[in-house]
Amino acid sequence: MRRSTCFLTIAALMGSLVASGCAHSPPLRYYTLTEVQGTKRAESVDNTLPVRLDRVTIPAELDRPELVRRVDATRLQIVEDQRWAAPLEDTIRRVLSGDLASRLPAGMVANPYEPSVGEKRQSLSVDIEEFYGDATCGVTLRAAWSLKQPDMQSARGADETQVTSHGSCDGTGALPAMMSQALAQLSDRIAAAVASPSSAAPH
């Protein structure tokens, strides 16, 4: 009887400790990126074929549920209690498509989630090489993109965007908001290149 009572007491204590630890865990916060309307829509474009954002890639260290911040040149911080509501790669694709749609003529940007049914389109690919915020929620975005025509010709571009914030990342959604601003600035330059392909480097 004494051994049984001892086991029950230990089990109760362990359960109490686990419950106590859970009670003090910070609540999880979930974030997304948002579209930012362009200040001016292109009235005409050299090539009127619709544009479809077919592919977005991100670095492996960003391909995770948690938000990631840069500490210094070699260190990253994984923020365990702040997470993306959906995979970041998919979210970036959705937001970039929406941003481009508000900067190019109406109907120029095809829905990235609708399958192609054989119509001719310009195929856009964006490779995110760096997309980090720092302790003040300032954001650096480096990306390379390629716009491929149906005749196999393509134009390429590379862009680096710095969005400066004043303050600190306090878990209130400041970092995702600044990341959304960085994507909007990238969209400005891609939209300009789509509207006038001569402004992008041909390949």
PyRosetta script that sets phi, psi and omega in degrees:
from pyrosetta import init, pose_from_sequence

init()
pose = pose_from_sequence("MRRSTCFLTIAALMGSLVASGCAHSPPLRYYTLTEVQGTKRAESVDNTLPVRLDRVTIPAELDRPELVRRVDATRLQIVEDQRWAAPLEDTIRRVLSGDLASRLPAGMVANPYEPSVGEKRQSLSVDIEEFYGDATCGVTLRAAWSLKQPDMQSARGADETQVTSHGSCDGTGALPAMMSQALAQLSDRIAAAVASPSSAAPH")
pose.set_psi(1, -39.1)
pose.set_omega(1, -178.2)
pose.set_phi(2, -65.0)
pose.set_psi(2, -40.5)
pose.set_omega(2, -180.0)
pose.set_phi(3, -64.2)
pose.set_psi(3, -42.4)
pose.set_omega(3, 179.0)
pose.set_phi(4, -61.4)
pose.set_psi(4, -43.6)
pose.set_omega(4, 179.8)
pose.set_phi(5, -64.0)
pose.set_psi(5, -38.3)
pose.set_omega(5, 178.8)
pose.set_phi(6, -62.7)
pose.set_psi(6, -45.3)
pose.set_omega(6, 179.7)
pose.set_phi(7, -61.7)
pose.set_psi(7, -42.0)
pose.set_omega(7, 179.7)
pose.set_phi(8, -63.6)
pose.set_psi(8, -39.1)
pose.set_omega(8, 179.7)
pose.set_phi(9, -65.3)
pose.set_psi(9, -43.1)
pose.set_omega(9, 179.1)
pose.set_phi(10, -63.8)
pose.set_psi(10, -43.2)
pose.set_omega(10, 179.2)
pose.set_phi(11, -61.3)
pose.set_psi(11, -40.3)
pose.set_omega(11, -179.9)
pose.set_phi(12, -66.0)
pose.set_psi(12, -41.3)
pose.set_omega(12, 179.0)
pose.set_phi(13, -64.4)
pose.set_psi(13, -42.3)
pose.set_omega(13, 179.4)
pose.set_phi(14, -63.9)
pose.set_psi(14, -41.3)
pose.set_omega(14, 177.4)
pose.set_phi(15, -62.7)
pose.set_psi(15, -38.5)
pose.set_omega(15, 178.6)
pose.set_phi(16, -65.1)
pose.set_psi(16, -40.8)
pose.set_omega(16, 179.2)
pose.set_phi(17, -65.9)
pose.set_psi(17, -42.3)
pose.set_omega(17, 178.7)
pose.set_phi(18, -62.8)
pose.set_psi(18, -44.3)
pose.set_omega(18, 179.7)
pose.set_phi(19, -63.7)
pose.set_psi(19, -39.0)
pose.set_omega(19, 179.3)
pose.set_phi(20, -64.7)
pose.set_psi(20, -40.9)
pose.set_omega(20, 178.8)
pose.set_phi(21, -64.4)
pose.set_psi(21, -42.0)
pose.set_omega(21, 178.7)
pose.set_phi(22, -64.5)
pose.set_psi(22, -36.8)
pose.set_omega(22, -177.5)
pose.set_phi(23, -65.3)
pose.set_psi(23, -27.7)
pose.set_omega(23, -177.9)
pose.set_phi(24, -97.6)
pose.set_psi(24, -0.2)
pose.set_omega(24, 177.1)
pose.set_phi(25, -70.0)
pose.set_psi(25, 135.3)
pose.set_omega(25, 179.8)
pose.set_phi(26, -66.1)
pose.set_psi(26, 145.4)
pose.set_omega(26, -179.7)
pose.set_phi(27, -67.8)
pose.set_psi(27, 146.0)
pose.set_omega(27, 177.3)
pose.set_phi(28, -75.2)
pose.set_psi(28, 138.4)
pose.set_omega(28, 175.9)
pose.set_phi(29, -116.3)
pose.set_psi(29, 137.4)
pose.set_omega(29, -177.0)
pose.set_phi(30, -116.1)
pose.set_psi(30, 136.2)
pose.set_omega(30, -175.2)
pose.set_phi(31, -128.7)
pose.set_psi(31, 163.0)
pose.set_omega(31, 172.1)
pose.set_phi(32, -140.6)
pose.set_psi(32, 171.0)
pose.set_omega(32, 172.9)
pose.set_phi(33, -98.3)
pose.set_psi(33, 153.8)
pose.set_omega(33, -176.0)
pose.set_phi(34, -125.1)
pose.set_psi(34, 150.5)
pose.set_omega(34, 175.6)
pose.set_phi(35, -71.0)
pose.set_psi(35, 147.3)
pose.set_omega(35, 176.9)
pose.set_phi(36, -122.8)
pose.set_psi(36, 117.0)
pose.set_omega(36, -177.5)
pose.set_phi(37, -61.3)
pose.set_psi(37, 138.8)
pose.set_omega(37, 177.1)
pose.set_phi(38, -71.5)
pose.set_psi(38, 150.3)
pose.set_omega(38, 179.5)
pose.set_phi(39, -77.4)
pose.set_psi(39, -20.9)
pose.set_omega(39, -179.7)
pose.set_phi(40, -149.4)
pose.set_psi(40, 132.7)
pose.set_omega(40, 178.2)
pose.set_phi(41, -95.3)
pose.set_psi(41, 135.2)
pose.set_omega(41, 176.8)
pose.set_phi(42, -62.4)
pose.set_psi(42, 131.3)
pose.set_omega(42, -178.2)
pose.set_phi(43, -83.1)
pose.set_psi(43, -27.4)
pose.set_omega(43, 179.8)
pose.set_phi(44, -149.3)
pose.set_psi(44, 157.6)
pose.set_omega(44, 178.5)
pose.set_phi(45, -135.2)
pose.set_psi(45, 155.6)
pose.set_omega(45, 179.6)
pose.set_phi(46, -70.9)
pose.set_psi(46, -34.8)
pose.set_omega(46, -179.3)
pose.set_phi(47, -121.0)
pose.set_psi(47, 117.2)
pose.set_omega(47, -174.2)
pose.set_phi(48, -89.0)
pose.set_psi(48, 3.2)
pose.set_omega(48, 177.1)
pose.set_phi(49, -64.2)
pose.set_psi(49, 139.9)
pose.set_omega(49, 178.4)
pose.set_phi(50, -60.3)
pose.set_psi(50, 150.9)
pose.set_omega(50, 177.4)
pose.set_phi(51, -105.6)
pose.set_psi(51, 134.0)
pose.set_omega(51, 176.7)
pose.set_phi(52, -125.4)
pose.set_psi(52, 125.2)
pose.set_omega(52, 176.3)
pose.set_phi(53, -79.4)
pose.set_psi(53, 97.8)
pose.set_omega(53, -172.7)
pose.set_phi(54, -85.7)
pose.set_psi(54, -27.3)
pose.set_omega(54, -174.9)
pose.set_phi(55, -149.2)
pose.set_psi(55, 136.5)
pose.set_omega(55, 169.8)
pose.set_phi(56, -130.3)
pose.set_psi(56, 132.4)
pose.set_omega(56, 174.7)
pose.set_phi(57, -121.8)
pose.set_psi(57, 151.3)
pose.set_omega(57, 178.4)
pose.set_phi(58, -132.9)
pose.set_psi(58, 158.1)
pose.set_omega(58, 177.7)
pose.set_phi(59, -61.2)
pose.set_psi(59, 150.3)
pose.set_omega(59, -177.1)
pose.set_phi(60, -58.7)
pose.set_psi(60, -34.9)
pose.set_omega(60, -177.9)
pose.set_phi(61, -69.8)
pose.set_psi(61, -16.6)
pose.set_omega(61, 176.5)
pose.set_phi(62, -94.1)
pose.set_psi(62, -12.0)
pose.set_omega(62, -176.1)
pose.set_phi(63, -83.5)
pose.set_psi(63, 70.0)
pose.set_omega(63, -177.0)
pose.set_phi(64, -153.2)
pose.set_psi(64, 161.1)
pose.set_omega(64, -178.5)
pose.set_phi(65, -67.4)
pose.set_psi(65, -31.8)
pose.set_omega(65, -174.1)
pose.set_phi(66, -80.3)
pose.set_psi(66, 151.5)
pose.set_omega(66, 170.8)
pose.set_phi(67, -69.9)
pose.set_psi(67, 144.3)
pose.set_omega(67, -178.4)
pose.set_phi(68, -123.0)
pose.set_psi(68, 129.5)
pose.set_omega(68, 177.1)
pose.set_phi(69, -117.1)
pose.set_psi(69, 151.7)
pose.set_omega(69, 175.5)
pose.set_phi(70, -89.5)
pose.set_psi(70, 129.7)
pose.set_omega(70, 176.8)
pose.set_phi(71, -91.3)
pose.set_psi(71, -50.2)
pose.set_omega(71, 175.7)
pose.set_phi(72, -155.1)
pose.set_psi(72, -163.1)
pose.set_omega(72, -173.3)
pose.set_phi(73, -61.5)
pose.set_psi(73, -28.0)
pose.set_omega(73, -175.4)
pose.set_phi(74, -121.7)
pose.set_psi(74, -1.5)
pose.set_omega(74, -175.9)
pose.set_phi(75, -121.8)
pose.set_psi(75, 139.5)
pose.set_omega(75, 175.6)
pose.set_phi(76, -121.3)
pose.set_psi(76, 151.3)
pose.set_omega(76, 175.9)
pose.set_phi(77, -112.9)
pose.set_psi(77, 123.3)
pose.set_omega(77, 174.8)
pose.set_phi(78, -94.9)
pose.set_psi(78, 115.0)
pose.set_omega(78, -174.3)
pose.set_phi(79, -88.5)
pose.set_psi(79, 99.3)
pose.set_omega(79, -169.6)
pose.set_phi(80, -63.2)
pose.set_psi(80, -33.0)
pose.set_omega(80, -174.7)
pose.set_phi(81, -95.9)
pose.set_psi(81, 6.5)
pose.set_omega(81, 176.6)
pose.set_phi(82, -123.2)
pose.set_psi(82, 118.0)
pose.set_omega(82, -169.7)
pose.set_phi(83, -133.5)
pose.set_psi(83, 157.2)
pose.set_omega(83, 175.6)
pose.set_phi(84, -80.4)
pose.set_psi(84, 140.2)
pose.set_omega(84, -179.3)
pose.set_phi(85, -74.4)
pose.set_psi(85, -19.6)
pose.set_omega(85, 178.0)
pose.set_phi(86, -145.7)
pose.set_psi(86, 163.4)
pose.set_omega(86, 178.9)
pose.set_phi(87, -52.7)
pose.set_psi(87, 134.5)
pose.set_omega(87, -173.5)
pose.set_phi(88, -61.8)
pose.set_psi(88, -39.0)
pose.set_omega(88, -179.9)
pose.set_phi(89, -59.3)
pose.set_psi(89, -45.1)
pose.set_omega(89, 178.7)
pose.set_phi(90, -66.1)
pose.set_psi(90, -38.8)
pose.set_omega(90, -179.4)
pose.set_phi(91, -64.9)
pose.set_psi(91, -43.2)
pose.set_omega(91, 178.4)
pose.set_phi(92, -61.8)
pose.set_psi(92, -42.1)
pose.set_omega(92, 179.6)
pose.set_phi(93, -61.0)
pose.set_psi(93, -44.1)
pose.set_omega(93, 179.8)
pose.set_phi(94, -64.0)
pose.set_psi(94, -45.5)
pose.set_omega(94, -176.3)
pose.set_phi(95, -69.0)
pose.set_psi(95, -43.4)
pose.set_omega(95, 178.2)
pose.set_phi(96, -60.8)
pose.set_psi(96, -41.0)
pose.set_omega(96, 178.3)
pose.set_phi(97, -61.7)
pose.set_psi(97, -43.6)
pose.set_omega(97, 178.3)
pose.set_phi(98, -65.5)
pose.set_psi(98, -40.5)
pose.set_omega(98, 178.4)
pose.set_phi(99, -62.7)
pose.set_psi(99, -44.5)
pose.set_omega(99, 179.8)
pose.set_phi(100, -64.6)
pose.set_psi(100, -36.8)
pose.set_omega(100, -179.3)
pose.set_phi(101, -63.3)
pose.set_psi(101, -28.7)
pose.set_omega(101, 179.7)
pose.set_phi(102, -88.0)
pose.set_psi(102, -2.8)
pose.set_omega(102, -179.5)
pose.set_phi(103, -112.0)
pose.set_psi(103, -19.5)
pose.set_omega(103, 179.6)
pose.set_phi(104, -106.4)
pose.set_psi(104, 163.7)
pose.set_omega(104, 180.0)
pose.set_phi(105, -53.1)
pose.set_psi(105, 148.4)
pose.set_omega(105, -177.7)
pose.set_phi(106, -54.2)
pose.set_psi(106, 134.5)
pose.set_omega(106, 179.6)
pose.set_phi(107, 81.0)
pose.set_psi(107, 1.4)
pose.set_omega(107, -176.5)
pose.set_phi(108, -77.7)
pose.set_psi(108, -26.7)
pose.set_omega(108, -176.9)
pose.set_phi(109, -104.3)
pose.set_psi(109, 120.4)
pose.set_omega(109, -179.6)
pose.set_phi(110, -78.9)
pose.set_psi(110, 150.7)
pose.set_omega(110, 176.6)
pose.set_phi(111, -62.8)
pose.set_psi(111, 121.3)
pose.set_omega(111, -176.1)
pose.set_phi(112, -69.0)
pose.set_psi(112, -13.7)
pose.set_omega(112, -176.6)
pose.set_phi(113, -101.7)
pose.set_psi(113, -3.1)
pose.set_omega(113, 176.2)
pose.set_phi(114, -92.9)
pose.set_psi(114, 130.3)
pose.set_omega(114, -178.8)
pose.set_phi(115, -66.1)
pose.set_psi(115, 146.3)
pose.set_omega(115, 176.8)
pose.set_phi(116, -71.6)
pose.set_psi(116, 139.4)
pose.set_omega(116, 179.8)
pose.set_phi(117, -111.9)
pose.set_psi(117, 25.0)
pose.set_omega(117, 174.3)
pose.set_phi(118, 103.4)
pose.set_psi(118, -9.2)
pose.set_omega(118, 180.0)
pose.set_phi(119, -72.3)
pose.set_psi(119, 151.9)
pose.set_omega(119, -179.7)
pose.set_phi(120, -70.6)
pose.set_psi(120, 137.0)
pose.set_omega(120, 179.3)
pose.set_phi(121, -144.9)
pose.set_psi(121, 159.1)
pose.set_omega(121, 167.5)
pose.set_phi(122, -89.6)
pose.set_psi(122, 129.4)
pose.set_omega(122, -175.8)
pose.set_phi(123, -102.0)
pose.set_psi(123, 120.8)
pose.set_omega(123, -178.6)
pose.set_phi(124, -105.9)
pose.set_psi(124, 133.1)
pose.set_omega(124, 174.0)
pose.set_phi(125, -124.1)
pose.set_psi(125, 138.5)
pose.set_omega(125, 179.5)
pose.set_phi(126, -128.9)
pose.set_psi(126, 123.3)
pose.set_omega(126, 177.9)
pose.set_phi(127, -109.2)
pose.set_psi(127, 109.4)
pose.set_omega(127, 178.0)
pose.set_phi(128, -78.8)
pose.set_psi(128, 121.0)
pose.set_omega(128, -178.8)
pose.set_phi(129, -98.6)
pose.set_psi(129, -28.5)
pose.set_omega(129, 178.2)
pose.set_phi(130, -154.2)
pose.set_psi(130, 134.4)
pose.set_omega(130, -179.4)
pose.set_phi(131, -156.0)
pose.set_psi(131, 79.8)
pose.set_omega(131, -174.1)
pose.set_phi(132, -127.6)
pose.set_psi(132, 150.7)
pose.set_omega(132, 167.0)
pose.set_phi(133, -106.3)
pose.set_psi(133, 160.1)
pose.set_omega(133, 177.6)
pose.set_phi(134, -110.5)
pose.set_psi(134, -166.0)
pose.set_omega(134, -175.6)
pose.set_phi(135, -64.5)
pose.set_psi(135, -21.2)
pose.set_omega(135, 179.3)
pose.set_phi(136, -101.5)
pose.set_psi(136, 5.9)
pose.set_omega(136, -176.7)
pose.set_phi(137, 71.2)
pose.set_psi(137, 15.5)
pose.set_omega(137, 166.9)
pose.set_phi(138, -68.2)
pose.set_psi(138, 141.6)
pose.set_omega(138, -171.3)
pose.set_phi(139, -122.1)
pose.set_psi(139, 136.6)
pose.set_omega(139, 171.0)
pose.set_phi(140, -113.3)
pose.set_psi(140, 127.2)
pose.set_omega(140, 178.2)
pose.set_phi(141, -126.5)
pose.set_psi(141, 118.4)
pose.set_omega(141, 173.4)
pose.set_phi(142, -117.5)
pose.set_psi(142, 130.4)
pose.set_omega(142, -176.9)
pose.set_phi(143, -147.8)
pose.set_psi(143, 149.3)
pose.set_omega(143, 171.7)
pose.set_phi(144, -117.8)
pose.set_psi(144, 141.3)
pose.set_omega(144, -178.3)
pose.set_phi(145, -136.0)
pose.set_psi(145, 157.2)
pose.set_omega(145, -179.1)
pose.set_phi(146, -138.3)
pose.set_psi(146, 131.8)
pose.set_omega(146, 178.0)
pose.set_phi(147, -114.3)
pose.set_psi(147, 110.3)
pose.set_omega(147, -173.8)
pose.set_phi(148, -102.8)
pose.set_psi(148, 131.3)
pose.set_omega(148, 179.3)
pose.set_phi(149, -90.2)
pose.set_psi(149, 159.5)
pose.set_omega(149, 178.8)
pose.set_phi(150, -59.6)
pose.set_psi(150, -26.1)
pose.set_omega(150, 179.4)
pose.set_phi(151, -85.2)
pose.set_psi(151, 12.6)
pose.set_omega(151, 175.5)
pose.set_phi(152, 81.0)
pose.set_psi(152, -7.4)
pose.set_omega(152, 173.1)
pose.set_phi(153, -72.6)
pose.set_psi(153, 154.1)
pose.set_omega(153, -179.0)
pose.set_phi(154, -148.9)
pose.set_psi(154, 160.1)
pose.set_omega(154, 173.5)
pose.set_phi(155, -120.6)
pose.set_psi(155, 147.4)
pose.set_omega(155, -178.2)
pose.set_phi(156, -128.1)
pose.set_psi(156, 155.0)
pose.set_omega(156, 176.9)
pose.set_phi(157, -152.6)
pose.set_psi(157, 160.4)
pose.set_omega(157, 176.4)
pose.set_phi(158, -135.1)
pose.set_psi(158, 145.1)
pose.set_omega(158, -173.9)
pose.set_phi(159, -145.1)
pose.set_psi(159, 142.2)
pose.set_omega(159, 171.5)
pose.set_phi(160, -127.5)
pose.set_psi(160, 127.4)
pose.set_omega(160, -177.3)
pose.set_phi(161, -121.8)
pose.set_psi(161, 134.7)
pose.set_omega(161, 174.9)
pose.set_phi(162, -119.1)
pose.set_psi(162, 121.8)
pose.set_omega(162, 176.4)
pose.set_phi(163, -114.1)
pose.set_psi(163, 119.4)
pose.set_omega(163, -175.2)
pose.set_phi(164, -96.0)
pose.set_psi(164, 136.1)
pose.set_omega(164, 177.0)
pose.set_phi(165, -122.1)
pose.set_psi(165, 152.9)
pose.set_omega(165, 177.2)
pose.set_phi(166, -117.6)
pose.set_psi(166, 114.2)
pose.set_omega(166, -177.4)
pose.set_phi(167, 137.3)
pose.set_psi(167, -152.2)
pose.set_omega(167, -178.6)
pose.set_phi(168, -136.2)
pose.set_psi(168, 158.9)
pose.set_omega(168, 175.9)
pose.set_phi(169, -82.5)
pose.set_psi(169, 103.5)
pose.set_omega(169, -173.3)
pose.set_phi(170, -107.8)
pose.set_psi(170, 16.7)
pose.set_omega(170, 177.2)
pose.set_phi(171, 82.2)
pose.set_psi(171, 15.3)
pose.set_omega(171, -178.5)
pose.set_phi(172, -103.0)
pose.set_psi(172, 14.4)
pose.set_omega(172, 178.4)
pose.set_phi(173, 93.6)
pose.set_psi(173, 10.9)
pose.set_omega(173, -178.6)
pose.set_phi(174, -64.2)
pose.set_psi(174, -41.7)
pose.set_omega(174, -177.6)
pose.set_phi(175, -64.7)
pose.set_psi(175, -49.8)
pose.set_omega(175, 177.0)
pose.set_phi(176, -58.4)
pose.set_psi(176, -35.1)
pose.set_omega(176, 178.4)
pose.set_phi(177, -64.6)
pose.set_psi(177, -41.8)
pose.set_omega(177, 179.4)
pose.set_phi(178, -70.8)
pose.set_psi(178, -34.8)
pose.set_omega(178, 175.6)
pose.set_phi(179, -64.8)
pose.set_psi(179, -36.1)
pose.set_omega(179, 176.5)
pose.set_phi(180, -64.2)
pose.set_psi(180, -39.0)
pose.set_omega(180, 177.1)
pose.set_phi(181, -63.9)
pose.set_psi(181, -39.8)
pose.set_omega(181, 178.7)
pose.set_phi(182, -63.9)
pose.set_psi(182, -42.5)
pose.set_omega(182, 177.0)
pose.set_phi(183, -62.8)
pose.set_psi(183, -36.3)
pose.set_omega(183, 178.7)
pose.set_phi(184, -63.8)
pose.set_psi(184, -40.5)
pose.set_omega(184, 178.9)
pose.set_phi(185, -67.9)
pose.set_psi(185, -37.0)
pose.set_omega(185, 174.3)
pose.set_phi(186, -62.3)
pose.set_psi(186, -41.3)
pose.set_omega(186, 179.1)
pose.set_phi(187, -62.7)
pose.set_psi(187, -37.1)
pose.set_omega(187, 177.0)
pose.set_phi(188, -54.9)
pose.set_psi(188, -45.9)
pose.set_omega(188, -174.5)
pose.set_phi(189, -77.0)
pose.set_psi(189, -36.0)
pose.set_omega(189, 176.5)
pose.set_phi(190, -66.6)
pose.set_psi(190, -42.3)
pose.set_omega(190, 179.2)
pose.set_phi(191, -61.2)
pose.set_psi(191, -39.3)
pose.set_omega(191, 178.4)
pose.set_phi(192, -63.9)
pose.set_psi(192, -38.9)
pose.set_omega(192, 179.2)
pose.set_phi(193, -70.3)
pose.set_psi(193, -36.3)
pose.set_omega(193, 177.0)
pose.set_phi(194, -65.3)
pose.set_psi(194, -42.7)
pose.set_omega(194, -178.5)
pose.set_phi(195, -67.6)
pose.set_psi(195, -32.9)
pose.set_omega(195, -179.4)
pose.set_phi(196, -138.0)
pose.set_psi(196, 86.2)
pose.set_omega(196, -174.6)
pose.set_phi(197, -56.9)
pose.set_psi(197, -22.9)
pose.set_omega(197, -179.4)
pose.set_phi(198, -65.8)
pose.set_psi(198, -15.8)
pose.set_omega(198, 178.9)
pose.set_phi(199, -81.0)
pose.set_psi(199, -11.6)
pose.set_omega(199, 178.3)
pose.set_phi(200, -104.7)
pose.set_psi(200, 156.8)
pose.set_omega(200, -179.6)
pose.set_phi(201, -75.8)
pose.set_psi(201, 121.2)
pose.set_omega(201, 178.4)
pose.set_phi(202, -71.8)
pose.set_psi(202, 157.0)
pose.set_omega(202, 179.0)
pose.set_phi(203, -145.2)
pose.dump_pdb("model.pdb")
